Amino acid sequence: MSGICLQRIQFTPELSEVDSFAVASQWLSMPGREPVWILEHPCWDGIDLEHLEIWEIWQSDSYLVIKTADSSTGCRSLYVWHFTSLHRPPRTIISHGERIHGVEMYGDWIIYQPGRSTAAGQDTVCVYDLAKSMHYSDVLSSSAGYHITHATASSAYIVVLRCNPVDGPVPVTYMLWQISSGQAAPFQHQAAGKVVMEAKGGGVVDLKRIDKDRFILWAPCFDEPDPALPPTIVLVEVIDGAAGVSLVEKWTRSLEIYEVRPIVSRNLLAANNQTLLSLSDGSVVCRVDLDCWRLSGLYPHDDQWSGMTVGVAEQNLDNGAILGVHQETLKASSPTARFYIHEETYTVIDYTGYTR
């Protein structure tokens, strides 16, 4: 398809067969013409599809990455396509691995951990530059996770978390690394920080990227915590100053939390799908049921939140009888469209011209 791709929506249930996966994309072929939708299935030529299942999917503006598993052997593989070449066989990032976990993708970069930690408690971290087909790896000390914060054409920046998996107050160390293509030593340590957090449920601490300069550290907490205890959520900012790169805590909060979702366009952080925090200072903006906006990715403007209550409900676009959406239909969303899949039927509903 020639022209400009306006958006792509992909969705497939976990453990589904590879031939059920499809990408719906909207294209503008020429200025002044109406955009059109096309449906594409990735090419699997050269791959043995018997017993192969899709486990996870990642995408950037340019690339599609699929993690598969062989149901008979348990072996995992990672395959990548450029979106302009879905009709061609994929590149193989790793194949027939016993274990592939911690996969993250941002821009032209993907990071993952193959296999298991060594007896010495060290992890191998692999970084793949999709644009240059370059593969880098290093052995770092045992961690709680690796996360890409941002990337350029030549470098990826990752944060490594380290903490002990115990309940209660847990010291959490976070380190920023730069991985650069074409360098003799591609892994370069940039900065580090440390904070004590109240971690329940096995001492789990996770990271959520906000933008290239900010990230959230958060520890799941299913009860209202004692305000005297360490925080359950911390916002860290990356400062690139004259003296070098540093990691600075901007604010902390102690609250019940089991899900976080940044709404960067509104400078907000959604906690538990009903509490909105300001990314500027962590203050509570309002408490409202966010399900109706979460599905579409569209959120009201700042001045519209103040009058809302927890019981407010936006119209659910799936409930319209005119659509005839089957109750068991699976769906994926973009801000202007829904992609529905039921059995072997694929449907795109475009809301670009929808008025109320």
C-alpha positions in Angstrom: 0.0 0.0 0.0 1.4 3.4 -1.0 0.7 6.6 0.8 0.8 7.7 4.4 -0.1 5.3 7.2 -2.2 7.1 9.7 -2.5 4.4 12.3 -2.2 0.6 13.0 -4.2 -1.6 15.3 -3.2 -5.1 16.1 -4.6 -7.6 18.5 -4.6 -11.3 19.1 -5.5 -13.4 22.2 -2.7 -15.1 24.0 -1.8 -18.7 23.0 -3.5 -18.2 19.6 -2.4 -19.8 16.4 -0.1 -17.6 14.3 -2.3 -17.5 11.3 -5.1 -15.8 13.3 -3.0 -12.7 13.8 -3.7 -9.6 11.7 -2.9 -5.9 11.6 -5.5 -3.4 10.6 -3.9 -0.2 9.2 -5.5 3.1 7.9 -3.9 4.7 4.9 -4.2 8.0 3.1 -3.2 7.3 -0.5 -3.5 10.9 -1.8 -4.3 14.3 -0.3 -8.1 15.0 -0.5 -9.1 11.4 -0.7 -10.8 9.4 2.1 -8.5 7.2 4.2 -8.9 3.5 3.6 -8.4 0.5 5.9 -6.5 -2.6 4.9 -6.0 -5.9 6.8 -2.6 -7.6 6.6 -1.3 -11.0 7.9 2.4 -11.3 8.5 4.4 -13.7 6.3 5.7 -16.8 8.1 7.6 -18.4 5.2 10.5 -20.5 6.4 9.1 -20.9 9.9 7.7 -24.3 11.1 4.2 -23.3 12.2 3.3 -26.7 13.6 2.6 -26.4 17.4 3.5 -22.7 17.2 1.5 -20.3 19.3 1.7 -16.5 19.7 2.5 -15.5 23.3 3.1 -11.8 23.2 3.3 -8.9 20.7 5.1 -5.6 20.7 5.1 -2.8 18.1 6.6 0.6 17.5 6.0 3.0 14.7 8.1 1.0 12.3 8.4 -2.6 13.7 6.3 -5.5 14.8 7.8 -8.1 17.2 6.1 -11.4 18.0 7.1 -13.9 20.7 6.1 -17.4 20.0 6.2 -20.7 21.8 6.2 -24.3 20.6 3.5 -26.1 22.5 5.2 -29.4 22.2 8.7 -28.4 23.3 8.1 -25.1 25.2 10.9 -23.4 23.1 10.4 -19.6 22.7 11.4 -17.4 19.7 11.3 -13.7 18.9 10.6 -12.6 15.3 10.5 -9.1 13.8 9.0 -7.5 10.7 9.2 -4.0 9.4 5.7 -2.8 8.9 6.4 -2.0 5.3 7.5 -5.6 4.8 4.8 -7.7 6.5 4.6 -9.7 3.2 8.2 -10.9 3.6 9.5 -13.5 6.1 10.5 -12.2 9.5 14.0 -11.7 10.9 14.8 -14.0 13.8 16.0 -12.2 17.0 16.3 -15.4 19.0 15.0 -18.9 18.3 14.4 -22.1 20.3 15.2 -20.5 23.6 14.3 -22.2 26.8 13.1 -18.9 28.3 12.7 -15.3 27.0 11.4 -12.8 29.5 11.6 -9.1 30.3 10.9 -8.1 26.7 10.4 -4.4 26.1 10.4 -2.4 22.9 10.8 1.3 22.2 11.5 2.9 18.8 14.0 0.8 16.9 15.3 -1.0 20.0 14.2 -4.1 21.9 15.6 -5.5 25.2 15.1 -9.0 26.7 16.6 -11.6 29.0 17.3 -15.0 27.7 17.6 -18.1 29.9 17.9 -18.0 33.6 20.1 -16.2 36.1 23.5 -17.8 36.7 24.5 -19.5 39.9 26.2 -16.3 40.9 22.9 -14.4 40.7 23.8 -12.6 37.5 21.5 -11.9 34.5 22.4 -11.6 30.8 20.8 -8.5 29.3 20.4 -8.5 25.5 19.7 -5.3 23.5 18.9 -5.5 19.7 19.1 -2.5 17.4 16.4 -3.3 14.9 17.4 -0.6 12.4 21.0 -1.8 12.1 20.4 -5.5 12.9 23.0 -5.2 15.7 22.9 -7.4 18.8 24.6 -6.5 22.1 24.6 -8.3 25.5 26.2 -7.9 28.9 26.1 -9.8 32.2 24.9 -7.6 35.0 24.1 -8.4 38.6 20.8 -9.9 39.5 17.9 -7.4 39.2 14.2 -6.8 39.5 13.9 -5.7 35.9 15.2 -3.8 33.0 13.2 -1.0 31.3 13.9 1.2 28.2 13.3 4.9 29.1 14.2 6.4 25.7 16.2 5.8 22.5 17.9 7.6 19.7 19.1 6.4 16.3 22.4 5.4 17.9 21.7 4.6 21.6 19.1 3.1 23.9 18.8 4.1 27.6 17.7 1.5 30.1 17.0 1.6 33.8 18.0 -1.4 35.8 16.1 -2.1 39.1 17.6 -4.0 42.0 15.9 -4.9 45.2 15.5 -7.9 47.6 12.2 -9.8 47.2 10.9 -9.4 50.7 7.8 -7.9 52.3 8.0 -4.6 54.1 10.5 -1.7 53.7 12.8 -2.6 50.8 15.8 -0.6 49.6 15.5 -0.1 45.8 18.5 0.7 43.6 17.9 2.1 40.1 20.7 2.6 37.6 20.6 4.3 34.2 22.7 2.6 31.4 23.4 3.8 27.9 23.8 1.2 25.1 25.4 2.6 22.0 25.7 1.0 18.5 29.2 0.6 17.1 31.1 1.1 20.3 33.8 -1.2 21.6 32.1 -1.2 25.0 28.4 -0.6 24.2 27.1 -0.7 27.8 28.0 2.5 29.7 26.8 3.3 33.2 25.3 6.8 33.5 23.8 7.4 36.9 22.2 5.7 39.9 19.8 6.3 42.8 18.4 4.6 45.8 15.1 4.8 47.7 13.3 2.8 50.4 9.8 1.7 49.4 7.0 -0.2 51.2 6.7 -3.4 49.1 4.0 -6.0 49.8 3.4 -9.3 48.1 6.9 -10.6 47.9 8.7 -7.3 47.6 7.7 -6.6 44.0 8.8 -3.2 42.7 8.1 -2.2 39.1 8.9 0.7 36.7 6.6 2.5 34.4 8.0 4.9 31.8 6.4 8.4 31.6 8.6 10.0 29.0 12.2 10.2 28.1 13.0 12.2 31.3 10.7 10.6 33.8 9.7 7.2 35.2 7.6 5.9 38.0 8.7 3.3 40.6 5.7 1.6 42.2 5.1 -1.3 44.6 1.7 -3.0 44.5 -0.3 -2.4 47.7 -3.8 -3.8 48.1 -4.7 -2.0 51.3 -4.6 1.6 52.3 -1.0 1.9 53.7 0.1 3.5 56.9 1.2 7.1 55.9 4.1 6.7 58.3 5.5 3.9 56.2 7.8 4.4 53.2 6.1 5.3 49.9 4.5 2.9 47.4 5.1 5.2 44.5 8.0 7.4 43.5 8.6 9.6 40.4 12.2 9.9 39.3 13.5 12.5 36.8 16.5 12.2 34.6 18.5 15.4 34.7 21.2 15.9 32.1 23.2 18.8 33.4 26.7 20.3 33.0 28.1 18.0 35.6 26.6 14.9 33.9 23.5 12.8 34.2 21.8 12.4 37.5 18.6 10.7 38.8 16.4 12.9 41.1 13.3 12.0 43.1 10.7 14.6 42.3 7.9 13.3 44.6 6.7 10.3 46.6 3.3 9.0 47.7 2.0 6.3 49.9 -1.3 4.9 48.6 -3.2 1.8 47.8 -2.1 0.9 44.3 -2.3 -2.2 42.0 -2.4 -0.6 38.6 -0.7 2.5 37.1 -1.2 4.1 33.7 0.4 7.4 32.5 -1.8 9.8 30.7 1.1 11.9 29.4 -1.0 14.2 27.2 -2.8 15.4 30.4 0.2 15.2 32.7 -1.7 12.7 34.8 -1.1 9.3 36.3 -4.1 7.0 36.6 -3.9 4.7 39.7 -6.2 1.7 40.0 -8.4 3.0 37.2 -10.1 5.5 39.4 -7.6 7.9 41.0 -5.8 10.6 39.0 -2.6 12.0 40.2 -0.7 15.0 38.9 2.6 14.0 37.4 3.9 17.4 38.5 3.7 16.8 42.3 1.8 13.6 42.9 -1.3 15.4 44.2 -4.8 13.8 43.7 -6.6 15.6 40.9 -9.8 13.6 41.3 -11.3 10.2 41.8 -13.5 8.9 38.9 -14.2 5.6 37.1 -11.8 5.7 34.1 -13.0 2.6 32.3 -15.0 4.5 29.7 -11.9 6.5 28.6 -9.3 3.8 29.1 -10.6 1.7 26.2 -10.4 4.5 23.7 -7.4 6.3 25.0 -9.2 9.7 24.8 -9.4 11.7 28.0 -11.3 15.0 28.9 -9.5 18.3 29.1 -8.2 19.5 32.4 -11.1 21.8 33.2 -13.6 19.0 32.8 -12.4 16.7 35.6 -13.5 18.9 38.5 -17.2 18.3 38.0 -17.0 14.5 37.7 -17.8 11.9 40.3 -16.9 8.3 40.7 -20.3 7.3 39.3 -19.9 9.2 36.0 -20.1 7.1 32.9 -19.2 7.8 29.3 -21.3 6.1 26.6 -19.9 2.7 25.8 -19.5 2.5 22.0 -19.7 -1.3 22.0 -23.3 -1.2 23.3 -24.8 0.3 20.2 -27.3 -2.1 18.7 -26.5 -0.8 15.2 -23.0 -2.3 15.5 -24.2 -5.8 16.2 -21.0 -6.6 18.2 -21.0 -10.2 19.4 -20.8 -10.5 23.2 -17.7 -12.7 22.9 -15.9 -10.4 20.4 -12.3 -9.5 21.2 -11.3 -6.0 20.5 -8.4 -3.6 20.4 -8.7 0.2 20.3 -7.1 3.4 19.1 -8.4 6.9 19.8 -10.5 6.9 16.6 -11.3 3.2 15.9 -12.0 -0.2 17.2 -10.7 -3.5 15.8 -13.1 -6.4 16.5 -12.2 -10.1 16.1 -14.8 -12.9 16.4 -14.0 -16.4 15.2 -12.6 -15.7 11.7 -14.3 -12.4 11.2 -12.3 -9.1 11.4 -14.2 -5.8 11.7 -12.9 -2.2 12.0 -15.3 0.5 13.2 -13.9 4.0 12.4 -15.3 6.7 14.7 -13.6 9.6 12.9 -16.9 11.0 11.7 -18.9 10.0 14.8 -21.0 12.8 16.3 -23.4 12.8 19.3 
